Amino acid sequence: MKLPSAARNPVSLLGIAIATAMAWVFLALLAVYFLGYLDNPYIGLVLFVTIPAAFVFGLLLIPIGVRRERRRAPGVVPDWPVLDFRDAHQRSVTIAVLTLTFVNVLIVSIAAYGGVHYMETTAFCGTVCHTTMEPEYVAHQRGPHAQIECVQCHVGPGAGPLVQSKLAGTRQLFEVVMNRVPRPVPPPPELISSTRATCESCHWPERFIGDRTRIIREFGNDEKNTESDTTLQLHVGGGSRARGVGTGIHWHMNLDNEIEFVVATDKPDSIPYVRLRDRVGNVREYFAQDATPQQIASGTRQRMDCMDCHNRPAHTFAPSAARAIDDTIAQGLIPRELPFVRRESVAAIRQTYSDRSAAMTGIASHLREFYRARGGVDSGQVDRAIRGAQDAWASNVFPAMKVTWGTYPSNIGHVDSPGCFRCHDDSHKTKDGQRVLSQDCELCHTIQ
């Protein structure tokens, strides 16, 4: 079948060549991709974005070339073709055009669907913009929600949130290309769906949990790395309409309790005002000791939900170098038998390093030099200690994004960040001073 004369020009021929080549490359790579032979995180970007874009570009060159060719003969007015299916040649041309159109639509549709699906994977979110999202991706892969895809929490159900997330993603990609990404990246609450659409799809808020035991293991800086354990009986409790007012920490999430609070505009950790409406309609208002009417009026008012305490459920970082090393020793990744290993490991990872390579070298040098000077230690245990300390650093510190110990605090607890004490500080009181948000330890846990 011969091409129409108007299409036999360099631009259209180039477009045909590009579109044909990209179509074959796309179909071949698609087959290999679905067979599982391509697992590079960037292959999806190439397969579902770059190649289809080149394919569409080739298709667009064809009519552009035809239009340019017709402009060269201004006296000739092109007429609409007359279809006569009794003519075998016209039947062949029509079938070929319809077949190619179907193939083109099919390729673009598969690419569009695959592109949307690929851009919703954790690999795309965490590895394509590698430097920018590395802290969040590493923390996610090591956390209890590692099997949960990013979009299940960061994109709400329905078409509206999907479109909003894609527009936000386009803006973020532009910021990455223009090197305008803030360092560290601030938590984006506007991209996180409501807890009803995310947390509550797995966690039942009306479930009564009761008490839970938690053991916090810490180690000393002495030669024997002496262990000290703190056993907490956490009064998690719970509550629902069926059970009444509820008890324990999860009393806050009793569906019959409505707790609102105001976050100060200039101090995100400051809560100057708390309002409680209980199940029978009684309302109590608590004001921080130094709260002003202007501060309350200008702050952000919101209803309390899971994320106000569990603010780092999928991207948790160690609050300090000491805590990271304590956890690593408790897991057996650093041998406790090594003399002073806790002290020296903390000292090694607490130093400031310019990048990951410098950190790996510096941590290894610090520990090797210390134990070389002491002598009589097992080199295998030293190697284990080095690997454990390096892993503790690499899981929590990312110099390129200015993420270090304590950059992203967790609101669970009150030791390393204000957490519970943002409200329960013994200074939030009703106007008559008769009621106070107590700081009594026994409200939430008992130390055994």
C-alpha positions as CSV (number, residue, x, y, z in Angstrom):
1,M,0.0,0.0,0.0
2,K,1.4,3.3,-1.1
3,L,1.3,6.4,1.1
4,P,-0.7,9.4,0.0
5,S,1.5,11.9,-1.9
6,A,1.0,14.6,0.8
7,A,2.4,12.2,3.4
8,R,5.6,11.5,1.4
9,N,7.6,14.3,2.8
10,P,10.6,14.3,5.2
11,V,8.7,15.4,8.3
12,S,5.8,12.9,7.9
13,L,8.2,10.1,7.0
14,L,10.3,10.9,10.1
15,G,7.1,10.8,12.2
16,I,6.1,7.5,10.8
17,A,9.5,6.1,11.5
18,I,9.5,7.4,15.1
19,A,6.0,6.2,15.8
20,T,6.6,2.7,14.3
21,A,9.9,2.3,16.1
22,M,8.4,3.4,19.5
23,A,5.4,1.1,19.0
24,W,7.6,-2.0,18.5
25,V,9.9,-0.9,21.4
26,F,6.9,-0.3,23.7
27,L,5.3,-3.7,22.9
28,A,8.6,-5.6,23.3
29,L,9.5,-3.9,26.6
30,L,5.9,-4.3,27.9
31,A,6.1,-8.1,27.3
32,V,9.4,-8.3,29.0
33,Y,8.1,-6.1,31.9
34,F,5.1,-8.3,32.6
35,L,7.2,-11.4,32.5
36,G,9.1,-10.0,35.4
37,Y,12.5,-9.5,33.8
38,L,12.7,-5.8,34.4
39,D,12.8,-4.7,38.0
40,N,14.8,-1.4,37.8
41,P,12.7,1.4,39.4
42,Y,13.4,3.6,36.4
43,I,12.1,1.2,33.8
44,G,8.5,2.2,34.5
45,L,9.4,5.8,33.8
46,V,10.9,4.8,30.5
47,L,8.2,2.4,29.5
48,F,5.1,4.3,30.5
49,V,6.2,7.9,30.1
50,T,9.2,8.4,27.8
51,I,8.5,5.9,25.1
52,P,4.8,6.8,24.8
53,A,5.6,10.5,24.7
54,A,8.0,9.8,21.8
55,F,5.3,7.6,20.1
56,V,2.7,10.4,20.3
57,F,5.4,12.9,19.1
58,G,5.9,10.8,16.1
59,L,2.2,10.6,15.4
60,L,1.9,14.4,15.6
61,L,4.7,14.9,13.1
62,I,2.7,13.0,10.4
63,P,-0.2,15.6,10.1
64,I,2.3,18.5,10.6
65,G,4.3,17.3,7.6
66,V,1.1,16.8,5.5
67,R,0.0,20.4,6.3
68,R,3.4,21.8,5.4
69,E,3.4,19.9,2.1
70,R,-0.1,21.2,1.2
71,R,1.0,24.7,1.9
72,R,3.6,24.4,-0.8
73,A,0.9,24.1,-3.4
74,P,-1.4,27.1,-2.5
75,G,-3.5,26.8,-5.7
76,V,-4.5,23.2,-5.0
77,V,-7.6,22.8,-2.7
78,P,-7.7,19.3,-1.2
79,D,-11.0,17.6,-1.5
80,W,-12.6,15.1,0.8
81,P,-11.9,11.6,-0.4
82,V,-14.8,9.5,-1.8
83,L,-15.0,6.1,-0.2
84,D,-16.1,3.3,-2.6
85,F,-15.9,0.0,-0.8
86,R,-16.5,-1.7,-4.2
87,D,-12.9,-0.7,-5.0
88,A,-10.5,-3.4,-3.6
89,H,-7.7,-0.8,-3.1
90,Q,-10.0,1.6,-1.0
91,R,-11.1,-1.4,1.1
92,S,-7.5,-2.3,1.8
93,V,-6.6,1.3,2.7
94,T,-9.6,1.7,5.0
95,I,-8.9,-1.5,6.8
96,A,-5.3,-0.5,7.2
97,V,-6.2,2.9,8.6
98,L,-8.7,1.5,11.0
99,T,-6.2,-1.2,12.1
100,L,-3.5,1.4,12.7
101,T,-5.9,3.7,14.5
102,F,-6.9,0.8,16.8
103,V,-3.3,-0.1,17.5
104,N,-2.4,3.6,18.2
105,V,-5.4,4.0,20.6
106,L,-4.5,0.7,22.3
107,I,-0.9,1.7,22.8
108,V,-1.8,5.1,24.2
109,S,-4.4,3.6,26.5
110,I,-2.1,0.9,27.8
111,A,0.6,3.5,28.4
112,A,-1.8,5.9,30.1
113,Y,-3.2,3.2,32.4
114,G,0.3,1.8,33.1
115,G,1.7,5.3,33.7
116,V,-1.0,6.1,36.3
117,H,-0.5,2.7,38.0
118,Y,3.3,3.0,38.0
119,M,3.1,6.5,39.5
120,E,1.1,5.1,42.4
121,T,3.8,2.5,43.3
122,T,6.1,2.9,46.3
123,A,9.1,2.3,44.0
124,F,8.1,5.4,41.9
125,C,7.4,7.6,45.0
126,G,10.6,6.6,46.7
127,T,13.3,6.0,44.1
128,V,12.6,8.1,41.0
129,C,13.3,11.4,43.0
130,H,15.9,9.5,44.9
131,T,17.7,12.2,46.9
132,T,14.5,14.1,47.7
133,M,12.4,11.2,48.9
134,E,15.2,8.9,50.2
135,P,14.6,9.6,54.0
136,E,10.8,8.9,53.7
137,Y,11.4,5.8,51.5
138,V,14.1,4.3,53.8
139,A,11.9,4.8,56.9
140,H,8.9,3.4,55.1
141,Q,10.7,0.3,54.0
142,R,11.8,-0.4,57.6
143,G,8.5,0.4,59.3
144,P,5.4,-1.6,60.2
145,H,3.6,-0.2,57.2
146,A,6.2,-1.3,54.6
147,Q,3.6,-3.4,52.7
148,I,1.2,-0.4,52.4
149,E,1.5,1.5,49.1
150,C,2.1,5.3,49.5
151,V,-1.1,6.2,47.7
152,Q,-3.2,4.3,50.2
153,C,-2.5,7.0,52.8
154,H,-1.5,10.0,50.6
155,V,-4.3,9.9,48.0
156,G,-7.9,9.7,49.1
157,P,-10.6,7.7,47.3
158,G,-12.4,9.0,44.3
159,A,-11.4,11.0,41.2
160,G,-11.1,14.4,42.9
161,P,-8.2,13.4,45.3
162,L,-6.5,11.5,42.4
163,V,-6.5,14.6,40.2
164,Q,-5.4,16.7,43.1
165,S,-2.5,14.3,43.8
166,K,-1.3,14.3,40.2
167,L,-1.4,18.1,40.1
168,A,0.6,18.3,43.3
169,G,3.0,15.7,41.9
170,T,3.5,17.8,38.8
171,R,4.3,20.8,40.9
172,Q,6.7,18.8,43.1
173,L,8.5,17.4,40.0
174,F,8.9,20.9,38.7
175,E,10.4,21.9,42.1
176,V,12.8,19.0,41.9
177,V,13.9,19.9,38.4
178,M,14.4,23.5,39.4
179,N,16.2,22.5,42.6
180,R,13.7,24.4,44.7
181,V,12.9,21.5,47.1
182,P,13.0,22.6,50.8
183,R,15.6,20.8,52.9
184,P,14.3,19.0,55.0
185,V,11.0,18.4,53.3
186,P,8.3,19.5,55.7
187,P,5.5,17.0,56.4
188,P,2.6,17.7,54.0
189,P,-0.6,17.3,55.9
190,E,-2.6,18.6,52.9
191,L,-1.7,15.4,51.0
192,I,-2.8,13.0,53.7
193,S,-6.4,11.8,53.5
194,S,-8.6,11.7,56.5
195,T,-8.0,8.9,59.0
196,R,-11.4,7.5,58.2
197,A,-10.2,6.8,54.6
198,T,-6.7,5.6,55.7
199,C,-6.1,4.4,59.2
200,E,-9.6,3.2,59.8
201,S,-9.6,0.9,56.8
202,C,-7.3,-1.4,58.8
203,H,-7.6,-0.2,62.4
204,W,-11.0,-0.2,64.1
205,P,-11.3,2.8,66.4
206,E,-14.0,1.2,68.6
207,R,-11.8,-1.7,69.5
208,F,-11.1,-2.0,73.2
209,I,-7.4,-2.8,73.5
210,G,-6.8,-2.5,77.3
211,D,-3.3,-2.6,78.7
212,R,-0.2,-3.4,76.8
213,T,3.3,-4.0,78.1
214,R,6.3,-2.3,76.6
215,I,9.9,-2.8,77.6
216,I,12.3,0.0,76.8
217,R,15.9,-1.3,76.7
218,E,18.8,1.1,77.3
219,F,22.5,0.5,77.7
220,G,25.2,2.3,79.6
221,N,28.4,3.9,78.5
222,D,30.5,1.7,80.8
223,E,32.8,-1.1,79.8
224,K,30.1,-3.8,80.1
225,N,27.4,-1.8,78.3
226,T,25.2,-2.4,81.3
227,E,21.5,-2.8,80.4
228,S,18.7,-1.1,82.2
229,D,15.1,-2.0,81.3
230,T,12.0,0.2,81.9
231,T,8.8,-1.8,81.8
232,L,5.7,0.3,81.0
233,Q,2.2,-1.0,81.4
234,L,0.5,1.2,78.8
235,H,-3.1,2.0,79.5
236,V,-4.2,2.0,75.8
237,G,-7.8,1.3,76.7
238,G,-10.4,2.3,74.2
239,G,-14.0,3.2,74.0
240,S,-17.1,3.4,71.9
241,R,-20.8,4.3,72.0
242,A,-21.6,0.8,73.1
243,R,-19.0,0.8,75.9
244,G,-19.6,4.3,77.2
245,V,-17.0,7.0,77.9
246,G,-14.0,4.8,77.4
247,T,-10.7,4.5,79.3
248,G,-7.0,5.0,78.8
249,I,-5.1,6.7,76.0
250,H,-7.6,5.8,73.3
251,W,-10.3,7.6,75.3
252,H,-9.4,10.5,73.1
253,M,-10.7,8.5,70.1
254,N,-14.1,7.5,71.7
255,L,-16.5,8.4,69.0
256,D,-18.8,10.1,71.5
257,N,-16.1,12.5,72.6
258,E,-15.4,15.5,70.4
259,I,-12.0,17.1,71.1
260,E,-11.0,20.2,69.2
261,F,-7.8,22.2,69.7
262,V,-6.0,25.1,68.2
263,V,-2.5,24.9,66.9
264,A,-0.5,28.2,67.2
265,T,0.4,29.7,63.8
266,D,4.0,30.6,64.9
267,K,4.6,27.5,67.1
268,P,3.5,24.2,65.6
269,D,4.1,22.4,68.9
270,S,2.1,24.9,70.9
271,I,-1.6,24.2,71.6
272,P,-3.1,27.3,73.4
273,Y,-6.7,26.0,73.4
274,V,-8.5,22.7,73.9
275,R,-12.3,22.1,73.7
276,L,-14.1,18.9,74.9
277,R,-17.7,18.0,74.2
278,D,-18.6,14.8,75.9
279,R,-21.3,12.2,75.0
280,V,-24.1,14.0,76.9
281,G,-23.3,17.4,75.4
282,N,-21.2,19.0,78.2
283,V,-18.6,21.4,76.9
284,R,-15.4,22.3,78.7
285,E,-12.7,24.7,77.4
286,Y,-9.1,24.6,78.5
287,F,-6.7,27.5,78.0
288,A,-2.9,27.4,78.2
289,Q,-1.4,29.6,80.9
290,D,0.1,32.1,78.4
291,A,-2.6,31.8,75.7
292,T,-3.9,35.1,74.3
293,P,-7.3,35.6,72.4
294,Q,-5.3,36.7,69.3
295,Q,-3.2,33.6,69.4
296,I,-6.3,31.4,69.6
297,A,-8.2,33.3,66.9
298,S,-5.3,33.2,64.5
299,G,-4.4,29.6,65.0
300,T,-5.6,26.5,63.1
301,R,-8.6,24.8,64.7
302,Q,-9.0,21.0,64.1
303,R,-10.7,18.0,65.5
304,M,-8.4,15.4,67.2
305,D,-7.8,12.2,65.3
306,C,-5.3,9.4,65.1
307,M,-2.6,11.4,63.3
308,D,-2.3,14.0,66.1
309,C,-0.5,11.4,68.2
310,H,0.6,8.9,65.6
311,N,2.1,11.6,63.3
312,R,4.9,9.3,62.0
313,P,3.2,6.0,61.5
314,A,5.0,5.1,58.3
315,H,8.1,7.3,58.4
316,T,9.6,6.9,61.8
317,F,13.1,8.0,62.6
318,A,15.2,7.5,65.8
319,P,15.0,10.7,67.9
320,S,18.7,10.6,68.9
321,A,21.9,8.7,68.1
322,A,21.8,7.1,71.6
323,R,18.3,5.8,71.0
324,A,19.3,4.4,67.6
325,I,22.3,2.5,69.0
326,D,20.3,1.2,72.0
327,D,17.7,-0.2,69.6
328,T,20.5,-1.7,67.4
329,I,22.2,-3.4,70.4
330,A,18.8,-4.7,71.6
331,Q,18.2,-6.3,68.2
332,G,21.6,-8.0,68.4
333,L,23.0,-6.1,65.4
334,I,25.8,-4.7,67.5
335,P,27.5,-7.2,69.9
336,R,27.0,-6.1,73.5
337,E,30.1,-8.2,74.5
338,L,32.4,-5.6,73.0
339,P,33.8,-3.3,75.7
340,F,32.4,0.3,75.5
341,V,30.7,-0.5,72.2
342,R,27.6,1.5,73.1
343,R,29.6,4.6,74.0
344,E,31.9,4.4,71.0
345,S,29.1,3.6,68.5
346,V,27.1,6.6,69.7
347,A,30.2,8.8,69.4
348,A,30.9,7.5,65.9
349,I,27.4,8.1,64.4
350,R,26.8,11.4,66.2
351,Q,29.6,13.1,64.3
352,T,28.7,15.3,61.3
353,Y,29.5,13.8,57.9
354,S,29.1,15.4,54.5
355,D,27.6,12.4,52.8
356,R,26.9,8.6,53.1
357,S,30.4,7.6,51.8
358,A,32.1,9.8,54.3
359,A,29.9,8.5,57.1
360,M,30.6,4.9,56.3
361,T,34.3,5.5,56.2
362,G,34.3,7.7,59.3
363,I,32.3,5.2,61.4
364,A,34.5,2.3,60.4
365,S,37.7,4.3,61.2
366,H,36.4,5.4,64.6
367,L,35.6,2.0,65.8
368,R,38.6,0.2,64.3
369,E,41.0,2.7,65.7
370,F,39.4,2.5,69.2
371,Y,39.6,-1.3,69.3
372,R,43.0,-1.5,67.7
373,A,44.3,0.6,70.5
374,R,42.7,-1.7,73.1
375,G,43.8,-4.9,71.6
376,G,42.6,-8.4,72.4
377,V,39.2,-8.0,70.8
378,D,37.5,-10.3,68.3
379,S,37.8,-8.6,64.8
380,G,34.6,-10.3,63.7
381,Q,32.7,-8.6,66.5
382,V,34.2,-5.3,65.6
383,D,33.1,-5.8,62.0
384,R,29.6,-6.5,63.3
385,A,29.6,-3.4,65.4
386,I,30.7,-1.3,62.4
387,R,27.9,-2.7,60.2
388,G,25.3,-2.1,62.9
389,A,26.5,1.4,63.6
390,Q,26.6,2.2,59.9
391,D,23.1,0.9,59.4
392,A,21.8,3.0,62.4
393,W,23.3,6.1,60.8
394,A,22.1,5.3,57.2
395,S,18.5,4.7,58.5
396,N,18.2,8.1,60.2
397,V,20.6,10.7,58.8
398,F,20.5,12.0,55.2
399,P,22.9,15.0,54.7
400,A,21.7,15.9,51.2
401,M,18.2,16.6,52.6
402,K,19.5,18.0,56.0
403,V,17.7,15.2,57.9
404,T,19.4,14.3,61.1
405,W,18.5,13.2,64.7
406,G,15.3,14.8,65.8
407,T,14.4,16.4,62.5
408,Y,11.1,14.6,62.4
409,P,9.9,14.2,66.0
410,S,7.1,11.8,66.9
411,N,4.2,12.8,69.1
412,I,4.0,9.4,70.7
413,G,5.3,9.8,74.3
414,H,7.0,12.9,75.8
415,V,10.6,12.1,76.3
416,D,12.3,13.2,73.1
417,S,9.6,15.7,72.0
418,P,6.7,17.5,73.7
419,G,4.2,14.9,72.4
420,C,1.5,14.4,75.1
421,F,2.7,17.4,77.1
422,R,1.5,19.7,74.3
423,C,-1.8,19.5,76.1
424,H,-1.2,17.5,79.3
425,D,1.2,20.0,81.0
426,D,-0.8,20.9,84.1
427,S,-1.1,24.5,82.7
428,H,-4.2,24.0,80.4
429,K,-7.1,24.9,82.7
430,T,-10.7,25.9,82.5
431,K,-11.4,29.6,83.1
432,D,-12.6,29.0,86.6
433,G,-9.4,27.0,87.3
434,Q,-11.3,24.0,88.7
435,R,-10.3,21.6,86.0
436,V,-6.8,21.0,84.5
437,L,-5.3,18.7,81.8
438,S,-3.2,16.7,84.2
439,Q,0.3,15.6,83.6
440,D,-0.1,12.6,86.0
441,C,2.0,9.7,84.6
442,E,-0.6,7.2,85.8
443,L,-3.2,8.4,83.3
444,C,-1.4,6.7,80.5
445,H,1.0,4.2,81.9
446,T,2.4,2.5,85.0
447,I,6.1,2.0,85.5
448,Q,6.8,-1.5,86.8
